[in-house]
Amino acid sequence: MTGKQKRFLRALASTMPAVVMIGKGGLEDAVIDSARAAITARELIKVKVLNNAPVDPEETFEELADMLGAELVQVIGHNGVLYKAKKDPKIILPR
């Protein structure tokens, strides 16, 4: 993914609310299933690691992206943005 494409996705995600929250249980099966359903429906999701979570946010986002087969677009503090293109994409990336 090019820098221009990541910049485009970051701009789209800036106004989005976090749809997946990772709490004190860390990456539980329910969280992974929720993230999988959300990224399948939306292509671009924002994930938040809550303050009471005993995990490192950046490592958690990387692990979640690997599990979902998604691209980690951005990590800022406790928020991360993940992108996974569909076969028939809604979001058209710039070249």
ABEGO torsion letter per residue (X at the ends): XBAAAAAAAAAAAAABBBABBBBAAEBBAAAAAAAAAAAAAAGBBBBBBBAABABBAAAAAAAAAAAAGBBBABBBEABBBBBBBBABBABBBBX
